[in-house]
Amino acid sequence: MCHYCVKAKDFLKAKDIPSAEFNMDKISDKEKFEYANCIYGALEWWFVPFIFMNGRPIGSYGELIELEKKGRLEHLKNKTADL
C-alpha cells in the first residue's frame, strides 16, 4: 500500500470529496504501460498517486495539499475555478 495514496484518499474523504481509485497493480505489464501513457502522457511526472479533479491533472498528494493551503481546493471541488 502506497503511503501517499492512503494519505490522499483519507484527505479527500475528510474533505467530503468523492474519489475513485484505479489500482495499476491488478493489471498486466502491457496494460500498465498503455495506461501510464494515457495518464501521464507528455507530462514530466511519473508518480503515484496521480490525482485528477474534474478531468484536470492535479499532481500528487503534495500538490493536493498545496491547493488546500492556497484555498483553491474548494473551488475545484465545486468546479468553479481554474488551478
C-alpha positions as CSV (number, residue, x, y, z in Angstrom):
1,M,0.0,0.0,0.0
2,C,1.3,3.4,-1.0
3,H,1.7,5.7,1.9
4,Y,0.8,8.9,-0.1
5,C,-2.1,7.1,-1.8
6,V,-3.6,6.3,1.6
7,K,-3.0,9.9,2.8
8,A,-4.6,11.3,-0.4
9,K,-7.7,9.1,0.0
10,D,-8.0,10.0,3.7
11,F,-7.6,13.7,2.9
12,L,-10.3,13.6,0.2
13,K,-12.6,11.7,2.4
14,A,-12.2,14.1,5.3
15,K,-12.9,17.0,2.9
16,D,-16.0,15.1,1.7
17,I,-14.7,15.0,-1.9
18,P,-15.7,11.8,-3.7
19,S,-12.9,9.8,-5.2
20,A,-12.3,6.7,-7.3
21,E,-9.1,4.6,-7.3
22,F,-7.6,2.9,-10.3
23,N,-5.1,0.3,-9.0
24,M,-2.5,-0.5,-11.6
25,D,-1.2,-3.4,-9.5
26,K,-4.0,-5.5,-10.8
27,I,-3.4,-5.3,-14.5
28,S,-0.8,-6.8,-16.8
29,D,2.5,-5.1,-17.5
30,K,1.5,-4.3,-21.1
31,E,-1.7,-2.7,-19.8
32,K,0.2,-0.7,-17.2
33,F,2.4,0.8,-19.9
34,E,-0.6,1.7,-22.0
35,Y,-2.5,3.2,-19.0
36,A,0.6,5.1,-17.9
37,N,0.9,6.7,-21.3
38,C,-2.8,7.8,-21.1
39,I,-2.4,9.1,-17.5
40,Y,0.9,10.8,-17.7
41,G,1.1,11.5,-21.5
42,A,3.7,14.1,-22.2
43,L,3.9,15.2,-18.5
44,E,7.3,15.0,-16.9
45,W,5.8,13.5,-13.7
46,W,5.7,9.8,-13.1
47,F,4.5,9.2,-9.5
48,V,1.6,7.8,-7.5
49,P,-0.9,8.8,-6.6
50,F,-1.6,10.8,-9.7
51,I,-4.7,12.9,-8.9
52,F,-7.2,14.3,-11.3
53,M,-10.1,16.6,-10.3
54,N,-12.9,17.2,-12.8
55,G,-10.7,15.9,-15.6
56,R,-7.8,18.1,-14.7
57,P,-4.4,16.7,-13.6
58,I,-3.7,18.0,-10.1
59,G,-0.5,16.0,-9.4
60,S,0.2,14.0,-6.3
61,Y,-0.6,14.4,-2.6
62,G,1.8,17.3,-2.2
63,E,0.0,19.3,-4.9
64,L,-3.3,18.4,-3.4
65,I,-2.3,19.9,0.0
66,E,-0.9,23.0,-1.7
67,L,-4.2,23.6,-3.4
68,E,-5.9,23.4,0.0
69,K,-3.3,25.8,1.5
70,K,-4.0,28.3,-1.3
71,G,-7.7,28.0,-0.9
72,R,-8.3,26.6,-4.4
73,L,-9.4,23.1,-3.5
74,E,-12.9,24.1,-2.6
75,H,-13.3,25.9,-5.9
76,L,-12.1,22.8,-7.8
77,K,-14.4,20.6,-5.7
78,N,-17.3,22.8,-6.9
79,K,-16.0,23.0,-10.4
80,T,-15.9,26.8,-10.3
81,A,-12.3,27.8,-10.8
82,D,-9.1,27.1,-12.6
83,L,-5.9,25.9,-11.0
